[in-house]
């Protein structure tokens, strides 16, 4: 965990960014560290829960879809054992989804859960939704390290495309942050937003090819899913970077970038518009 914060300190010496922005970055880094430390404070396993939780989902989905429903995959470079291959493939899809859904769900309550900070005139409220989003992203990186280890052991290779993973992380974080700003701002005025969000995410999960291969979708619908659902493109390219080393969805990822930027800008502007009324409502 400390590695992420050391990288931030090194970037400060390289990037030409104003002291004001670096002050906010330092505050954000402190808040994220505190959030990560507080999540499992007092528990025996501590931050290992961030790996245990996705692994438990992995075992359940692998049993249901691979063993019971007999979902088949045809990917080069994965182990001959079909259940092991499906588990690795599924884990690679679950990681970006868990980071996205966890960060988005928790960001919905980020403002209403910190009324004392909201009422402080000097506190930069734009940081609140980002704290839970970055915490969830950092936690998912522990699972990514475990996935890379499993892939290396089972297939005996590490693909050079792993170095391209930031190309997936950027739209993933922009999409999550944009939606996080939107739901965080709206939740202050409409307390049904978190419950509504859970319903939407349940539907979104199954319209994204996470527990089933994209080839299971009828060909006439396949492009619509990939082009209109940026998370579908992110999941597919994430898998290609980690598992196969062959990227077939550059075009879809290229569309996911501007879509994520638009979502981020719209979400941030809505949040900024609603922000002056937060203190009055809370």
C-alpha contacts under 8 A as a table, 3 or more apart, distances in Angstrom:
res1	aa1	res2	aa2	distance
1	X	4	X	5.89
1	X	5	X	7.38
1	X	138	X	7.59
2	X	5	X	5.32
2	X	6	X	6.28
3	X	6	X	5.12
3	X	7	X	6.24
4	X	7	X	5.29
4	X	8	X	6.60
4	X	138	X	7.96
5	X	8	X	5.11
5	X	9	X	6.56
5	X	29	X	6.92
6	X	9	X	5.10
6	X	10	X	6.41
7	X	10	X	5.16
7	X	11	X	6.23
8	X	11	X	5.15
8	X	12	X	6.47
9	X	12	X	5.30
9	X	13	X	7.20
10	X	13	X	5.55
10	X	14	X	6.91
11	X	14	X	5.10
11	X	15	X	5.95
12	X	15	X	5.74
12	X	16	X	7.91
12	X	17	X	7.72
12	X	22	X	7.35
17	X	21	X	6.66
17	X	22	X	6.89
18	X	21	X	5.48
18	X	22	X	6.42
19	X	22	X	4.97
19	X	23	X	6.04
20	X	23	X	5.12
20	X	24	X	6.55
21	X	24	X	5.11
21	X	25	X	6.17
22	X	25	X	4.78
22	X	26	X	6.05
23	X	26	X	5.13
23	X	27	X	6.26
24	X	27	X	5.02
24	X	28	X	6.07
24	X	124	X	7.71
25	X	28	X	4.99
25	X	29	X	6.07
26	X	29	X	5.03
26	X	30	X	6.20
27	X	30	X	5.09
27	X	31	X	6.19
28	X	31	X	5.08
28	X	32	X	6.11
28	X	127	X	6.34
28	X	130	X	7.91
28	X	131	X	6.70
29	X	32	X	5.17
29	X	33	X	6.17
30	X	33	X	5.15
30	X	34	X	6.19
31	X	34	X	5.09
31	X	35	X	6.07
31	X	131	X	6.39
32	X	35	X	5.01
32	X	36	X	6.16
32	X	131	X	5.17
32	X	132	X	7.18
32	X	134	X	6.89
32	X	135	X	5.82
33	X	36	X	5.21
33	X	37	X	6.16
33	X	135	X	7.89
34	X	37	X	5.10
34	X	38	X	5.97
35	X	38	X	5.13
35	X	39	X	6.14
35	X	131	X	7.43
35	X	132	X	7.40
35	X	135	X	7.00
36	X	39	X	5.42
36	X	40	X	7.57
36	X	47	X	7.87
36	X	135	X	6.16
37	X	40	X	6.52
37	X	41	X	6.19
38	X	41	X	5.02
40	X	43	X	5.50
40	X	45	X	7.98
40	X	46	X	5.04
40	X	47	X	6.27
40	X	49	X	7.75
41	X	46	X	6.62
42	X	46	X	7.38
43	X	46	X	5.27
45	X	48	X	5.37
45	X	49	X	6.24
46	X	49	X	6.22
47	X	50	X	5.63
47	X	51	X	7.79
48	X	51	X	5.38
48	X	52	X	6.30
49	X	52	X	4.74
49	X	53	X	5.89
50	X	53	X	5.82
50	X	54	X	7.16
50	X	139	X	5.73
50	X	140	X	7.14
50	X	142	X	7.37
50	X	143	X	7.58
51	X	54	X	5.76
51	X	55	X	6.22
51	X	139	X	7.83
51	X	140	X	7.76
51	X	142	X	6.57
51	X	143	X	5.50
52	X	55	X	5.09
52	X	56	X	6.13
53	X	56	X	5.28
53	X	57	X	6.58
54	X	57	X	5.07
54	X	58	X	6.02
54	X	91	X	7.89
54	X	94	X	7.40
54	X	95	X	7.51
54	X	98	X	7.66
54	X	143	X	7.66
55	X	58	X	4.80
55	X	59	X	6.24
55	X	91	X	7.89
56	X	59	X	5.28
56	X	60	X	6.42
57	X	60	X	5.19
57	X	61	X	6.10
58	X	61	X	5.35
58	X	62	X	5.86
58	X	87	X	6.77
58	X	90	X	6.89
58	X	91	X	6.15
58	X	94	X	7.75
59	X	62	X	5.16
59	X	63	X	6.13
59	X	87	X	7.67
60	X	63	X	5.31
60	X	64	X	6.24
61	X	64	X	5.10
61	X	65	X	5.80
61	X	66	X	7.71
61	X	211	X	7.08
62	X	65	X	5.48
62	X	66	X	5.21
62	X	67	X	6.90
62	X	83	X	7.22
62	X	86	X	6.79
62	X	87	X	5.77
62	X	90	X	7.37
63	X	66	X	5.59
63	X	67	X	4.92
63	X	68	X	6.32
64	X	67	X	5.91
64	X	68	X	5.00
64	X	69	X	6.18
65	X	68	X	5.83
65	X	69	X	4.79
65	X	70	X	6.06
65	X	71	X	5.67
65	X	211	X	7.20
65	X	212	X	7.82
66	X	69	X	5.86
66	X	70	X	4.66
66	X	71	X	5.05
66	X	72	X	7.24
66	X	82	X	7.98
66	X	83	X	6.25
66	X	86	X	6.71
67	X	70	X	5.39
67	X	71	X	7.85
67	X	83	X	7.32
71	X	212	X	7.21
72	X	82	X	7.71
72	X	86	X	7.93
73	X	82	X	7.77
73	X	85	X	7.97
73	X	86	X	7.02
73	X	213	X	7.23
75	X	78	X	6.35
75	X	244	X	7.24
76	X	244	X	6.47
77	X	155	X	6.49
77	X	243	X	7.46
77	X	244	X	6.10
78	X	85	X	5.64
78	X	151	X	7.86
78	X	154	X	7.61
78	X	155	X	5.97
78	X	243	X	7.24
78	X	244	X	7.63
79	X	82	X	7.28
79	X	84	X	6.73
79	X	85	X	5.58
79	X	154	X	6.07
79	X	155	X	5.86
80	X	84	X	7.99
80	X	85	X	7.18
81	X	84	X	5.41
81	X	85	X	6.20
82	X	85	X	5.07
82	X	86	X	6.02
83	X	86	X	5.09
83	X	87	X	6.07
84	X	87	X	5.02
84	X	88	X	6.29
85	X	88	X	5.27
85	X	89	X	6.12
86	X	89	X	5.01
86	X	90	X	5.86
87	X	90	X	5.08
87	X	91	X	5.97
88	X	91	X	5.11
88	X	92	X	6.21
88	X	147	X	7.08
88	X	150	X	7.66
88	X	151	X	7.21
88	X	243	X	7.97
89	X	92	X	5.26
89	X	93	X	6.56
89	X	239	X	6.91
89	X	243	X	7.32
90	X	93	X	5.13
90	X	94	X	6.11
90	X	210	X	6.58
90	X	211	X	6.21
91	X	94	X	5.02
91	X	95	X	6.21
91	X	147	X	7.18
92	X	95	X	5.71
92	X	96	X	7.58
92	X	144	X	7.76
92	X	147	X	7.16
92	X	235	X	7.73
92	X	238	X	6.97
92	X	239	X	5.52
92	X	242	X	7.49
92	X	243	X	7.91
93	X	96	X	6.32
93	X	97	X	6.71
93	X	210	X	5.21
93	X	211	X	7.70
93	X	235	X	5.47
93	X	236	X	7.51
93	X	238	X	7.37
93	X	239	X	6.54
94	X	97	X	5.09
94	X	98	X	5.88
94	X	210	X	6.56
95	X	98	X	5.28
95	X	99	X	6.28
95	X	140	X	5.98
95	X	143	X	6.89
95	X	144	X	7.05
96	X	99	X	5.15
96	X	100	X	6.07
96	X	140	X	7.36
96	X	172	X	7.71
96	X	234	X	7.87
96	X	235	X	6.62
96	X	238	X	7.87
97	X	100	X	5.02
97	X	101	X	5.92
97	X	205	X	7.92
97	X	231	X	7.89
97	X	235	X	7.63
98	X	101	X	5.23
98	X	102	X	5.63
98	X	136	X	7.92
98	X	140	X	7.27
99	X	102	X	5.46
99	X	103	X	5.89
99	X	133	X	7.66
99	X	136	X	5.14
99	X	137	X	5.05
99	X	139	X	7.66
99	X	140	X	5.74
100	X	103	X	5.39
100	X	104	X	6.01
100	X	133	X	7.68
100	X	136	X	7.68
100	X	137	X	7.62
100	X	172	X	7.24
100	X	173	X	7.84
100	X	176	X	5.84
101	X	104	X	5.13
101	X	105	X	5.91
101	X	201	X	7.03
102	X	105	X	5.23
102	X	106	X	6.10
102	X	133	X	7.57
102	X	136	X	6.18
103	X	106	X	5.39
103	X	107	X	5.95
103	X	132	X	5.50
103	X	133	X	4.00
103	X	134	X	7.25
103	X	135	X	7.44
103	X	136	X	5.25
103	X	137	X	7.33
103	X	176	X	7.05
103	X	180	X	7.61
104	X	107	X	5.14
104	X	108	X	6.48
104	X	133	X	6.55
104	X	176	X	6.04
104	X	177	X	7.62
104	X	179	X	6.92
104	X	180	X	5.18
105	X	108	X	5.53
105	X	109	X	7.68
105	X	180	X	7.93
105	X	194	X	6.80
105	X	197	X	7.13
105	X	198	X	7.37
106	X	109	X	5.81
106	X	110	X	6.52
106	X	132	X	6.08
106	X	133	X	7.58
107	X	110	X	4.79
107	X	111	X	7.83
107	X	128	X	7.71
107	X	129	X	4.77
107	X	130	X	7.35
107	X	131	X	7.90
107	X	132	X	5.77
107	X	133	X	6.58
107	X	180	X	5.41
107	X	181	X	7.57
107	X	183	X	7.42
107	X	184	X	5.88
108	X	111	X	7.49
108	X	129	X	7.49
108	X	180	X	6.35
108	X	181	X	7.96
108	X	183	X	5.09
108	X	184	X	4.20
108	X	185	X	7.80
108	X	187	X	6.31
108	X	193	X	7.46
108	X	194	X	6.03
109	X	112	X	5.43
109	X	113	X	5.64
109	X	184	X	6.13
109	X	187	X	6.96
109	X	194	X	7.40
110	X	113	X	5.34
110	X	114	X	6.61
110	X	128	X	5.83
110	X	129	X	5.55
110	X	132	X	7.48
110	X	184	X	6.34
111	X	114	X	5.44
111	X	115	X	6.93
111	X	118	X	7.13
111	X	128	X	6.43
111	X	129	X	7.25
111	X	184	X	6.16
111	X	185	X	7.43
111	X	188	X	7.06
112	X	115	X	5.93
112	X	187	X	7.51
112	X	188	X	6.01
112	X	282	X	7.04
114	X	117	X	5.51
114	X	118	X	6.34
115	X	118	X	4.98
115	X	119	X	6.30
115	X	279	X	7.55
115	X	282	X	6.24
116	X	119	X	5.44
116	X	120	X	6.72
117	X	120	X	5.26
117	X	123	X	6.49
117	X	125	X	7.86
118	X	121	X	7.62
118	X	123	X	7.20
118	X	125	X	6.62
118	X	278	X	6.96
118	X	279	X	5.92
119	X	279	X	5.30
120	X	123	X	5.59
124	X	127	X	6.12
125	X	128	X	5.65
125	X	275	X	7.72
126	X	129	X	6.94
126	X	130	X	7.58
126	X	272	X	7.81
127	X	130	X	5.28
127	X	131	X	6.43
128	X	131	X	5.55
128	X	132	X	7.62
129	X	132	X	6.12
129	X	133	X	6.62
129	X	177	X	7.32
129	X	180	X	6.03
129	X	181	X	6.09
129	X	184	X	6.62
130	X	133	X	5.02
130	X	134	X	5.93
130	X	177	X	6.51
130	X	180	X	7.72
131	X	134	X	5.44
131	X	135	X	6.12
132	X	135	X	4.96
132	X	136	X	6.12
133	X	136	X	5.30
133	X	137	X	6.27
133	X	173	X	7.89
133	X	176	X	7.11
133	X	177	X	6.87
133	X	180	X	7.71
134	X	137	X	4.91
134	X	138	X	6.08
135	X	138	X	5.22
135	X	139	X	6.19
136	X	139	X	5.09
136	X	140	X	6.22
137	X	140	X	5.14
137	X	141	X	6.53
138	X	141	X	5.16
138	X	142	X	7.18
139	X	142	X	5.60
139	X	143	X	7.32
140	X	143	X	5.23
140	X	144	X	6.40
141	X	144	X	4.76
141	X	145	X	6.26
142	X	145	X	5.25
142	X	146	X	6.49
143	X	146	X	5.01
143	X	147	X	6.10
144	X	147	X	4.92
144	X	148	X	6.14
145	X	148	X	5.22
145	X	149	X	6.28
146	X	149	X	5.09
146	X	150	X	6.28
147	X	150	X	5.10
147	X	151	X	6.15
148	X	151	X	5.11
148	X	152	X	6.07
148	X	158	X	7.64
148	X	242	X	7.04
149	X	152	X	5.11
149	X	153	X	6.17
150	X	153	X	5.19
150	X	154	X	5.97
151	X	154	X	5.27
151	X	155	X	5.70
151	X	156	X	7.31
151	X	157	X	7.29
151	X	158	X	7.42
151	X	243	X	7.04
152	X	155	X	5.56
152	X	156	X	4.87
152	X	157	X	5.06
152	X	158	X	5.72
153	X	156	X	5.36
153	X	157	X	7.71
158	X	162	X	7.77
158	X	242	X	7.93
159	X	162	X	5.95
159	X	241	X	7.28
159	X	242	X	6.73
159	X	243	X	7.54
159	X	244	X	7.23
159	X	245	X	5.27
160	X	163	X	6.07
160	X	245	X	6.94
161	X	164	X	5.24
161	X	165	X	7.24
161	X	241	X	4.89
161	X	242	X	6.95
161	X	245	X	5.49
161	X	246	X	7.98
162	X	165	X	5.53
162	X	241	X	5.46
162	X	242	X	5.78
162	X	245	X	7.92
163	X	166	X	7.45
164	X	167	X	5.67
164	X	168	X	7.64
164	X	241	X	7.04
165	X	168	X	5.35
165	X	169	X	6.41
165	X	238	X	7.01
165	X	241	X	6.70
166	X	169	X	4.74
166	X	170	X	6.06
167	X	170	X	5.77
167	X	171	X	7.39
168	X	171	X	5.97
168	X	172	X	6.23
168	X	234	X	5.98
168	X	237	X	7.23
168	X	238	X	6.51
168	X	253	X	7.83
169	X	172	X	4.95
169	X	173	X	5.92
170	X	173	X	5.34
170	X	174	X	6.14
170	X	257	X	7.94
171	X	174	X	4.98
171	X	175	X	5.89
171	X	234	X	7.83
171	X	256	X	6.59
171	X	257	X	5.29
171	X	260	X	5.45
171	X	261	X	7.35
172	X	175	X	5.28
172	X	176	X	6.15
172	X	231	X	7.40
172	X	234	X	7.01
172	X	260	X	7.48
173	X	176	X	5.08
173	X	177	X	5.86
174	X	177	X	5.13
174	X	178	X	5.95
174	X	260	X	5.52
174	X	261	X	6.22
174	X	263	X	7.58
174	X	264	X	5.57
175	X	178	X	5.25
175	X	179	X	6.24
175	X	259	X	7.99
175	X	260	X	4.60
175	X	261	X	7.16
175	X	263	X	6.09
175	X	264	X	5.97
176	X	179	X	5.36
176	X	180	X	5.75
176	X	264	X	7.91
177	X	180	X	4.75
177	X	181	X	6.01
177	X	264	X	6.21
177	X	267	X	7.84
178	X	181	X	5.30
178	X	182	X	6.37
178	X	260	X	7.66
178	X	263	X	5.22
178	X	264	X	3.47
178	X	265	X	6.62
178	X	266	X	6.94
178	X	267	X	4.50
178	X	268	X	6.06
179	X	182	X	4.97
179	X	183	X	6.18
179	X	263	X	6.79
179	X	264	X	6.89
179	X	267	X	5.81
180	X	183	X	5.39
180	X	184	X	5.86
180	X	267	X	7.41
181	X	184	X	5.18
181	X	185	X	6.09
181	X	264	X	8.00
181	X	267	X	5.20
181	X	268	X	5.60
181	X	270	X	7.65
181	X	271	X	5.61
182	X	185	X	5.46
182	X	186	X	6.24
182	X	266	X	7.94
182	X	267	X	4.51
182	X	268	X	6.88
182	X	270	X	6.31
182	X	271	X	5.91
183	X	186	X	5.08
183	X	187	X	5.83
183	X	193	X	6.77
183	X	194	X	7.82
184	X	187	X	5.33
184	X	188	X	6.93
184	X	271	X	7.51
185	X	188	X	5.76
185	X	189	X	7.62
185	X	270	X	7.33
185	X	271	X	5.03
185	X	274	X	6.32
185	X	275	X	7.11
186	X	189	X	5.55
186	X	190	X	5.86
186	X	193	X	7.12
186	X	271	X	7.86
186	X	274	X	7.99
187	X	190	X	4.78
187	X	191	X	5.05
187	X	192	X	7.14
187	X	193	X	5.45
187	X	194	X	7.16
188	X	191	X	6.56
188	X	278	X	6.74
188	X	281	X	7.15
188	X	282	X	7.50
189	X	281	X	7.40
190	X	193	X	6.00
191	X	194	X	6.99
192	X	195	X	5.55
192	X	196	X	6.13
193	X	196	X	5.01
193	X	197	X	5.89
194	X	197	X	4.98
194	X	198	X	6.39
195	X	198	X	5.24
195	X	199	X	6.72
196	X	199	X	5.28
196	X	200	X	6.36
197	X	200	X	5.01
197	X	201	X	6.04
198	X	201	X	5.14
198	X	202	X	6.22
199	X	202	X	5.21
199	X	203	X	6.54
200	X	203	X	5.26
200	X	204	X	6.01
201	X	204	X	4.76
201	X	205	X	5.91
202	X	205	X	5.29
202	X	206	X	6.90
203	X	206	X	5.56
203	X	207	X	6.48
204	X	207	X	5.21
204	X	208	X	6.22
205	X	208	X	5.37
205	X	209	X	7.96
205	X	210	X	7.31
206	X	209	X	7.00
206	X	210	X	7.42
206	X	211	X	7.78
207	X	225	X	7.69
208	X	225	X	7.56
208	X	229	X	7.51
208	X	231	X	7.06
208	X	232	X	5.23
209	X	212	X	5.35
209	X	213	X	5.71
209	X	214	X	5.42
209	X	232	X	6.28
209	X	235	X	7.75
209	X	236	X	7.97
210	X	213	X	7.06
210	X	235	X	7.31
212	X	216	X	6.77
213	X	216	X	5.60
213	X	217	X	7.82
214	X	217	X	5.70
214	X	222	X	7.12
215	X	218	X	7.33
215	X	219	X	7.59
215	X	222	X	7.71
217	X	221	X	6.56
217	X	222	X	5.65
218	X	221	X	5.44
218	X	222	X	6.03
219	X	222	X	4.97
219	X	223	X	7.39
220	X	223	X	7.14
220	X	224	X	7.97
221	X	224	X	5.32
221	X	225	X	6.41
222	X	225	X	5.30
222	X	226	X	6.41
223	X	226	X	5.10
223	X	227	X	5.87
224	X	227	X	5.28
224	X	228	X	5.67
224	X	229	X	7.79
225	X	228	X	5.54
225	X	229	X	5.50
225	X	232	X	6.95
226	X	229	X	5.55
226	X	230	X	6.77
226	X	232	X	5.50
226	X	233	X	5.42
226	X	252	X	6.27
227	X	230	X	6.63
227	X	233	X	7.34
227	X	252	X	5.80
227	X	255	X	6.75
227	X	256	X	7.53
229	X	232	X	5.44
229	X	233	X	7.03
229	X	256	X	7.96
230	X	233	X	5.28
230	X	234	X	6.25
230	X	252	X	7.80
230	X	253	X	7.56
230	X	255	X	7.54
230	X	256	X	4.72
230	X	259	X	7.17
230	X	260	X	7.43
231	X	234	X	4.86
231	X	235	X	6.05
231	X	256	X	7.74
232	X	235	X	5.22
232	X	236	X	6.21
233	X	236	X	5.18
233	X	237	X	6.13
233	X	249	X	7.09
233	X	252	X	5.58
233	X	253	X	5.59
233	X	256	X	6.84
234	X	237	X	5.36
234	X	238	X	5.90
234	X	253	X	6.50
234	X	256	X	7.45
235	X	238	X	5.01
235	X	239	X	6.25
236	X	239	X	5.27
236	X	240	X	6.33
236	X	249	X	7.32
237	X	240	X	4.87
237	X	241	X	6.08
237	X	247	X	6.53
237	X	248	X	7.70
237	X	249	X	6.29
237	X	250	X	7.69
237	X	253	X	7.26
238	X	241	X	5.28
238	X	242	X	6.37
239	X	242	X	5.29
239	X	243	X	5.53
239	X	244	X	7.32
240	X	243	X	5.46
240	X	244	X	5.11
240	X	245	X	5.57
240	X	246	X	5.80
240	X	247	X	5.48
240	X	248	X	7.73
241	X	244	X	6.51
241	X	245	X	5.16
241	X	246	X	7.05
241	X	247	X	6.79
242	X	245	X	6.52
244	X	247	X	7.97
247	X	250	X	6.64
249	X	252	X	5.31
249	X	253	X	6.31
250	X	253	X	5.09
250	X	254	X	6.02
251	X	254	X	4.92
251	X	255	X	6.44
252	X	255	X	5.14
252	X	256	X	6.25
253	X	256	X	4.86
253	X	257	X	6.41
254	X	257	X	5.49
254	X	258	X	7.42
255	X	258	X	5.91
255	X	259	X	6.38
256	X	259	X	5.13
256	X	260	X	5.92
257	X	260	X	5.25
257	X	261	X	6.27
258	X	261	X	4.93
258	X	262	X	6.11
259	X	262	X	5.18
259	X	263	X	6.19
260	X	263	X	5.05
260	X	264	X	6.06
261	X	264	X	5.06
261	X	265	X	6.17
262	X	265	X	5.19
262	X	266	X	6.10
263	X	266	X	5.25
263	X	267	X	5.95
264	X	267	X	5.19
264	X	268	X	5.97
265	X	268	X	5.19
265	X	269	X	6.09
266	X	269	X	5.23
266	X	270	X	6.20
267	X	270	X	5.25
267	X	271	X	6.16
268	X	271	X	5.06
268	X	272	X	6.02
269	X	272	X	4.98
269	X	273	X	6.04
270	X	273	X	5.06
270	X	274	X	6.26
271	X	274	X	5.22
271	X	275	X	5.89
272	X	275	X	5.14
272	X	276	X	7.77
273	X	276	X	7.17
274	X	277	X	5.91
274	X	278	X	6.99
275	X	278	X	5.36
276	X	279	X	7.13
277	X	280	X	5.40
277	X	281	X	6.42
278	X	281	X	5.38
278	X	282	X	6.12
279	X	282	X	5.24
